[in-house]
Amino acid sequence: MERALAVLLILVFQFAEGQTSESRNIAGQSDQERAIRDEVNRLNTQEVEALVHKDLKTLSHLWSDDFVVTNPLNKFVSKRDVIELIESNVLGFTSYDRQVEYVRLYGDTVIVAGRETVVWAGKMPNAGKKSRLRFTAVWMRQAGRWQQVARHANIIDQQ
């Protein structure tokens, strides 16, 4: 009993001094979790910029070769399909605002969810119109870097 109490007191002291084996911030995330979250948020920002500017090189880098999307038009498409839609000026955006509301780390997988407000461009049926979307994206660490492997987005409001 005394030994268990001593171990407990040592653990409490180490925690109070910030010397636990996994340094935690006030939100309960480890430094590594915080770094991964920050990296995935940075990649989300890159993706939005690349979509607005039709930067296919960046998109190809961010999206895994097996990337798939259930898009707002209720179509299931691959990375190649999306790139072809952008190349042929079918898919485009004049404005794209993404608000990340949820980021959850599961080992080498991160789930990101939130809302987006876009103004469609190109030859889209909604070209020139503003839409509000809900999205969920799955990012995985592959070959030492984070890539998006899946995405679902749906229109919740169109103006």
Backbone hydrogen bonds in HBPLUS format (Angstrom, degrees):
<---DONOR---> <-ACCEPTOR-->    atom                        ^
c    i                          cat <-CA-CA->   ^        H-A-AA   ^      H-
h    n   atom  resd res      DA  || num        DHA   H-A  angle D-A-AA Bond
n    s   type  num  typ     dist DA aas  dist angle  dist       angle   num
A0005-LEU N   A0001-MET O   2.99 MM   4  6.24 156.2  2.05 148.4 154.9     1
A0006-ALA N   A0002-GLU O   2.89 MM   4  6.10 153.7  1.96 145.7 153.1     2
A0007-VAL N   A0003-ARG O   2.93 MM   4  6.19 160.1  1.97 152.1 156.8     3
A0008-LEU N   A0004-ALA O   2.96 MM   4  6.13 159.2  2.00 146.1 152.0     4
A0009-LEU N   A0005-LEU O   2.90 MM   4  6.13 158.8  1.95 149.5 155.0     5
A0010-ILE N   A0006-ALA O   2.96 MM   4  6.21 154.1  2.03 147.9 154.9     6
A0011-LEU N   A0007-VAL O   2.95 MM   4  6.20 161.0  1.98 151.3 156.3     7
A0012-VAL N   A0008-LEU O   2.91 MM   4  6.16 159.7  1.95 151.5 157.2     8
A0013-PHE N   A0009-LEU O   2.91 MM   4  6.06 160.2  1.95 145.8 151.5     9
A0014-GLN N   A0010-ILE O   2.84 MM   4  6.07 164.8  1.86 153.5 157.6    10
A0015-PHE N   A0011-LEU O   2.90 MM   4  6.05 160.8  1.93 149.0 154.4    11
A0016-ALA N   A0012-VAL O   2.91 MM   4  6.09 163.2  1.93 150.0 154.8    12
A0017-GLU N   A0013-PHE O   2.98 MM   4  6.18 144.1  2.11 147.0 156.7    13
A0019-GLN N   A0014-GLN O   2.79 MM   5  4.94 160.2  1.83 155.5 151.8    14
A0018-GLY N   A0015-PHE O   2.98 MM   3  5.03 155.9  2.04 103.3 111.0    15
A0025-ASN N   A0029-GLN O   2.85 MM   4  5.61 162.8  1.88 156.6 159.1    16
A0028-GLY N   A0025-ASN O   2.99 MM   3  5.46 163.3  2.02 117.7 121.9    17
A0034-ARG N   A0030-SER O   2.93 MM   4  6.22 160.7  1.97 154.0 159.2    18
A0035-ALA N   A0031-ASP O   2.94 MM   4  6.14 155.1  2.00 144.5 151.3    19
A0036-ILE N   A0032-GLN O   2.97 MM   4  6.24 156.9  2.02 150.0 155.9    20
A0037-ARG N   A0033-GLU O   2.91 MM   4  6.11 163.7  1.94 150.7 155.4    21
A0038-ASP N   A0034-ARG O   2.89 MM   4  6.09 161.9  1.92 150.3 155.4    22
A0039-GLU N   A0035-ALA O   2.93 MM   4  6.11 153.9  2.00 143.3 150.6    23
A0040-VAL N   A0036-ILE O   2.90 MM   4  6.15 166.4  1.92 157.5 160.3    24
A0041-ASN N   A0037-ARG O   2.93 MM   4  6.11 156.0  1.99 148.4 155.6    25
A0042-ARG N   A0038-ASP O   2.93 MM   4  6.14 151.0  2.02 143.1 151.1    26
A0043-LEU N   A0039-GLU O   2.92 MM   4  6.24 154.0  1.99 149.0 156.3    27
A0044-ASN N   A0040-VAL O   2.91 MM   4  6.16 149.1  2.01 145.3 153.6    28
A0045-THR N   A0041-ASN O   3.09 MM   4  6.38 154.2  2.16 145.6 151.6    29
A0046-GLN N   A0042-ARG O   2.97 MM   4  6.31 155.4  2.04 146.3 153.4    30
A0047-GLU N   A0043-LEU O   2.87 MM   4  6.10 153.3  1.94 146.9 154.0    31
A0048-VAL N   A0044-ASN O   3.09 MM   4  6.39 160.7  2.13 150.1 153.7    32
A0049-GLU N   A0045-THR O   3.08 MM   4  6.35 169.8  2.09 154.2 156.6    33
A0050-ALA N   A0046-GLN O   2.86 MM   4  6.03 157.8  1.90 150.6 157.4    34
A0051-LEU N   A0047-GLU O   2.88 MM   4  6.12 150.8  1.96 149.7 157.6    35
A0052-VAL N   A0048-VAL O   3.04 MM   4  6.32 162.6  2.07 155.6 159.3    36
A0053-HIS N   A0049-GLU O   3.01 MM   4  6.16 154.2  2.08 146.7 154.0    37
A0054-LYS N   A0050-ALA O   2.85 MM   4  5.57 101.6  2.48 135.3 150.2    38
A0055-ASP N   A0050-ALA O   2.84 MM   5  4.60 158.4  1.89 136.6 141.9    39
A0054-LYS N   A0051-LEU O   3.41 MM   3  5.04 161.9  2.44  95.3 100.3    40
A0059-LEU N   A0055-ASP O   3.10 MM   4  6.39 168.5  2.11 154.1 157.7    41
A0060-SER N   A0056-LEU O   2.84 MM   4  5.86 160.8  1.87 145.1 150.6    42
A0061-HIS N   A0057-LYS O   3.11 MM   4  6.31 141.9  2.26 138.7 148.6    43
A0061-HIS N   A0058-THR O   3.07 MM   3  5.06 123.2  2.40  95.2 110.0    44
A0062-LEU N   A0058-THR O   2.88 MM   4  6.16 152.0  1.96 152.5 160.8    45
A0063-TRP N   A0059-LEU O   2.90 MM   4  5.95 155.5  1.96 156.2 161.4    46
A0148-GLN N   A0062-LEU O   2.84 MM  86  6.19 156.5  1.89 154.9 160.8    47
A0064-SER N   A0148-GLN O   2.94 MM  84  5.80 175.1  1.94 150.4 151.5    48
A0067-PHE N   A0064-SER O   2.97 MM   3  4.97 157.4  2.03 116.0 114.6    49
A0079-LYS N   A0067-PHE O   2.96 MM  12  5.17 119.3  2.34 153.6 145.2    50
A0068-VAL N   A0149-VAL O   3.15 MM  81  6.43 144.2  2.29 125.6 132.6    51
A0151-ARG N   A0068-VAL O   2.97 MM  83  6.45 132.8  2.20 147.4 160.2    52
A0069-VAL N   A0077-VAL O   2.78 MM   8  5.24 155.8  1.83 155.2 160.2    53
A0077-VAL N   A0069-VAL O   2.77 MM   8  5.24 160.4  1.81 155.6 160.8    54
A0070-THR N   A0151-ARG O   2.91 MM  81  6.38 154.1  1.98 150.9 158.6    55
A0153-ALA N   A0070-THR O   2.98 MM  83  6.38 155.0  2.04 170.7 178.2    56
A0071-ASN N   A0075-LYS O   2.84 MM   4  5.46 158.5  1.88 161.8 159.7    57
A0074-ASN N   A0071-ASN O   2.81 MM   3  5.34 147.4  1.92 127.3 128.9    58
A0082-VAL N   A0078-SER O   3.03 MM   4  6.36 161.9  2.06 156.0 159.7    59
A0083-ILE N   A0079-LYS O   2.97 MM   4  6.22 167.7  1.99 159.3 162.7    60
A0084-GLU N   A0080-ARG O   2.92 MM   4  6.10 158.7  1.96 149.2 155.2    61
A0085-LEU N   A0081-ASP O   2.94 MM   4  6.21 150.4  2.02 147.0 155.3    62
A0086-ILE N   A0082-VAL O   3.02 MM   4  6.33 151.1  2.10 149.9 157.3    63
A0087-GLU N   A0083-ILE O   2.82 MM   4  6.06 167.9  1.84 155.2 158.9    64
A0088-SER N   A0084-GLU O   2.94 MM   4  5.99 153.1  2.02 145.5 151.7    65
A0090-VAL N   A0085-LEU O   2.88 MM   5  5.08 142.8  2.02 162.0 166.5    66
A0091-LEU N   A0085-LEU O   3.01 MM   6  5.24 168.3  2.02 117.2 119.8    67
A0089-ASN N   A0086-ILE O   3.05 MM   3  5.08 160.7  2.08 109.8 113.5    68
A0123-LYS N   A0089-ASN O   2.92 MM  34  6.32 135.0  2.13 132.4 146.4    69
A0121-ALA N   A0092-GLY O   2.77 MM  29  4.49 143.3  1.90 123.0 115.5    70
A0094-THR N   A0119-VAL O   2.86 MM  25  5.53 158.9  1.91 151.5 158.7    71
A0119-VAL N   A0095-SER O   2.92 MM  24  4.99 153.5  1.99 138.5 136.3    72
A0097-ASP N   A0117-THR O   2.87 MM  20  5.16 162.5  1.90 149.7 155.6    73
A0117-THR N   A0097-ASP O   2.85 MM  20  5.16 152.8  1.92 145.6 154.8    74
A0099-GLN N   A0115-ARG O   2.78 MM  16  5.31 176.0  1.78 172.8 171.5    75
A0115-ARG N   A0099-GLN O   3.01 MM  16  5.31 154.2  2.08 147.3 151.0    76
A0101-GLU N   A0113-ALA O   2.86 MM  12  5.90 157.9  1.90 142.5 149.8    77
A0102-TYR N   A0113-ALA O   3.04 MM  11  5.06 138.5  2.22 154.9 147.7    78
A0113-ALA N   A0102-TYR O   2.94 MM  11  5.06 153.1  2.02 141.3 144.7    79
A0104-ARG N   A0111-ILE O   2.92 MM   7  5.23 154.6  1.98 147.2 155.0    80
A0111-ILE N   A0104-ARG O   2.90 MM   7  5.23 162.2  1.93 151.3 154.8    81
A0106-TYR N   A0109-THR O   2.68 MM   3  5.06 167.2  1.70 171.6 168.8    82
A0109-THR N   A0106-TYR O   3.11 MM   3  5.06 143.9  2.25 108.9 119.4    83
A0141-ARG N   A0108-ASP O   2.89 MM  33  5.18 154.6  1.96 141.7 147.1    84
A0110-VAL N   A0139-TRP O   2.77 MM  29  5.07 160.8  1.80 149.0 152.8    85
A0139-TRP N   A0110-VAL O   2.87 MM  29  5.07 172.3  1.88 157.0 159.6    86
A0112-VAL N   A0137-ALA O   2.88 MM  25  5.11 167.7  1.90 155.1 157.4    87
A0137-ALA N   A0112-VAL O   2.72 MM  25  5.11 163.5  1.75 156.1 160.8    88
A0114-GLY N   A0135-PHE O   3.13 MM  21  5.62 153.0  2.21 146.3 148.6    89
A0135-PHE N   A0114-GLY O   3.07 MM  21  5.62 161.8  2.10 142.3 143.9    90
A0116-GLU N   A0133-LEU O   3.00 MM  17  4.96 155.3  2.07 129.2 132.6    91
A0133-LEU N   A0116-GLU O   2.73 MM  17  4.96 165.0  1.75 148.8 152.6    92
A0118-VAL N   A0131-SER O   2.91 MM  13  5.42 161.1  1.95 157.7 163.0    93
A0131-SER N   A0118-VAL O   2.83 MM  13  5.42 157.0  1.88 153.9 161.0    94
A0120-TRP N   A0129-LYS O   3.08 MM   9  5.85 153.0  2.16 164.5 159.6    95
A0128-GLY N   A0120-TRP O   2.85 MM   8  5.44 176.6  1.85 129.5 129.5    96
A0127-ALA N   A0124-MET O   3.05 MM   3  4.99 165.9  2.07 112.7 112.9    97
A0129-LYS N   A0126-ASN O   2.84 MM   3  5.44 155.4  1.90 149.7 152.5    98
A0159-GLN N   A0130-LYS O   2.88 MM  29  5.41 162.7  1.91 149.3 155.2    99
A0132-ARG N   A0157-ASP O   2.62 MM  25  5.02 160.9  1.66 161.8 165.9   100
A0156-ILE N   A0132-ARG O   2.71 MM  24  5.62 170.3  1.72 152.1 155.7   101
A0157-ASP N   A0132-ARG O   3.35 MM  25  5.02 152.4  2.43 135.1 132.7   102
A0134-ARG N   A0154-ASN O   2.98 MM  20  5.55 149.9  2.08 152.7 162.0   103
A0154-ASN N   A0134-ARG O   2.98 MM  20  5.55 153.7  2.05 152.9 161.4   104
A0136-THR N   A0152-HIS O   2.89 MM  16  5.31 149.0  1.99 152.2 159.0   105
A0152-HIS N   A0136-THR O   2.85 MM  16  5.31 153.7  1.91 155.9 163.3   106
A0138-VAL N   A0150-ALA O   2.84 MM  12  5.14 162.7  1.87 148.9 148.4   107
A0149-VAL N   A0138-VAL O   2.77 MM  11  5.75 163.2  1.80 159.4 165.0   108
A0140-MET N   A0147-GLN O   2.80 MM   7  5.53 161.5  1.84 158.8 160.4   109
A0147-GLN N   A0140-MET O   2.87 MM   7  5.53 158.3  1.92 147.9 153.2   110
A0142-GLN N   A0145-ARG O   2.72 MM   3  5.43 158.8  1.76 163.7 156.2   111
A0145-ARG N   A0142-GLN O   3.09 MM   3  5.43 163.6  2.12 114.2 119.3   112
